[in-house]
Structures are given as structure tokens and as C-alpha cells.
Amino acid sequence: MSLVELLILLVIAGVCGAIGQQIAGSSRGGCLTTIAIGFIGAFLGTWLAREAGLPELFSITVDDTSFPILWSIIGGALFVAVISLISGKRR
């Protein structure tokens, strides 16, 4: 995987993480946090989809690496919602 392909995956993860944060109603952290939420959401969402027997509906392939857009957004929103419930609201 080249540097350009890695940067493309980071941008895609960042966008998915930002959408997941907005769905969950939280916007804590910066750019790196949003990218991390995108990747964690991809792992969590894909795992949940496989356990439920759901297909990979919308994914982008970059150099033989498939990134599940829909499951990343759903998994990111679930991850942020759980973290918000655990940590409580900021004042």
C-alpha cells in the first residue's frame, strides 16, 4: 500500500467518523479522534454485520483493501454513543 492509498483511507475513515459522531450527537476530539472513530466503527460495524448475517452494502476498495462505508458510520455512531453514556455529559 502506497502513501497516497493510505491517505485516501484516512480521509474516508475521517468522513465516516465525522458522520458517526454527528449521528450520535457528539463532537469531541479533533481530526485524529474522528479518523480513529472511523476505523473503530469499521471494525465494530463489520463485526456486528457478520454476526447478524448482513451483507456488506456499500464499500470502497483502495488497493485490495475494502473499507465498509455504511458499517463504519453505524459502528462509529454506536461506539460514540456508548462512550458518551459511559463518560457522561460535559458541563
VEXDREN-2710 file (C-alpha; in Angstrom, 1 decimal):
% VEXDREN-2710
k/r/px/py/pz
1/MET/0.0/0.0/0.0
2/SER/1.4/3.3/-1.0
3/LEU/1.3/6.6/0.9
4/VAL/-1.4/8.0/-1.4
5/GLU/-3.6/5.0/-0.8
6/LEU/-3.1/5.2/3.0
7/LEU/-4.1/8.9/2.9
8/ILE/-7.2/8.1/0.9
9/LEU/-8.2/5.5/3.5
10/LEU/-7.5/8.1/6.3
11/VAL/-9.8/10.6/4.6
12/ILE/-12.5/8.1/4.1
13/ALA/-12.3/7.0/7.7
14/GLY/-12.3/10.6/8.9
15/VAL/-15.5/11.4/6.9
16/CYS/-17.2/8.2/8.2
17/GLY/-16.1/9.0/11.8
18/ALA/-17.4/12.6/11.5
19/ILE/-20.8/11.4/10.2
20/GLY/-20.9/8.8/13.0
21/GLN/-20.2/11.5/15.6
22/GLN/-22.9/13.7/14.3
23/ILE/-25.5/10.9/14.3
24/ALA/-24.6/10.1/17.9
25/GLY/-24.8/13.8/18.8
26/SER/-21.2/14.2/20.0
27/SER/-18.3/16.1/18.5
28/ARG/-15.5/15.6/21.0
29/GLY/-11.9/15.5/19.8
30/GLY/-10.2/16.6/16.7
31/CYS/-9.2/15.2/13.3
32/LEU/-7.2/12.2/14.7
33/THR/-10.1/11.3/17.0
34/THR/-12.5/11.4/14.1
35/ILE/-10.3/9.2/12.0
36/ALA/-9.9/6.7/14.9
37/ILE/-13.7/6.6/15.3
38/GLY/-14.0/5.8/11.6
39/PHE/-11.6/2.9/11.8
40/ILE/-13.1/1.6/15.1
41/GLY/-16.5/2.0/13.6
42/ALA/-15.4/0.0/10.6
43/PHE/-14.3/-2.9/12.8
44/LEU/-17.3/-2.8/15.1
45/GLY/-19.8/-2.3/12.3
46/THR/-18.4/-5.1/10.2
47/TRP/-18.3/-7.5/13.1
48/LEU/-21.9/-6.7/14.0
49/ALA/-23.0/-7.1/10.4
50/ARG/-21.3/-10.5/10.1
51/GLU/-22.8/-11.7/13.4
52/ALA/-26.3/-10.6/12.2
53/GLY/-25.7/-12.2/8.7
54/LEU/-26.0/-8.9/6.9
55/PRO/-24.2/-8.2/3.6
56/GLU/-21.6/-5.5/3.0
57/LEU/-23.8/-3.0/1.3
58/PHE/-21.6/-0.1/0.4
59/SER/-17.8/-0.3/0.4
60/ILE/-14.9/1.4/-1.3
61/THR/-11.9/-0.6/-2.4
62/VAL/-8.5/1.0/-2.3
63/ASP/-5.6/-1.2/-3.4
64/ASP/-7.2/-4.5/-2.5
65/THR/-8.4/-3.0/0.9
66/SER/-12.1/-2.8/1.2
67/PHE/-13.5/-0.1/3.5
68/PRO/-17.1/-0.6/4.5
69/ILE/-18.7/2.9/4.4
70/LEU/-22.1/2.1/5.8
71/TRP/-20.9/-0.2/8.6
72/SER/-18.2/2.3/9.5
73/ILE/-20.8/5.0/10.0
74/ILE/-23.1/2.8/12.0
75/GLY/-20.3/1.3/14.1
76/GLY/-18.8/4.7/14.7
77/ALA/-22.2/6.1/15.9
78/LEU/-22.7/3.1/18.2
79/PHE/-19.1/3.5/19.6
80/VAL/-19.5/7.2/20.2
81/ALA/-22.9/6.7/21.8
82/VAL/-21.5/4.1/24.2
83/ILE/-18.5/6.2/25.1
84/SER/-20.9/9.2/25.7
85/LEU/-23.0/7.1/28.0
86/ILE/-20.0/5.8/30.0
87/SER/-18.3/9.2/30.3
88/GLY/-21.4/11.3/31.0
89/LYS/-22.1/14.8/29.7
90/ARG/-19.7/17.6/29.8
91/ARG/-20.7/20.8/31.6
END
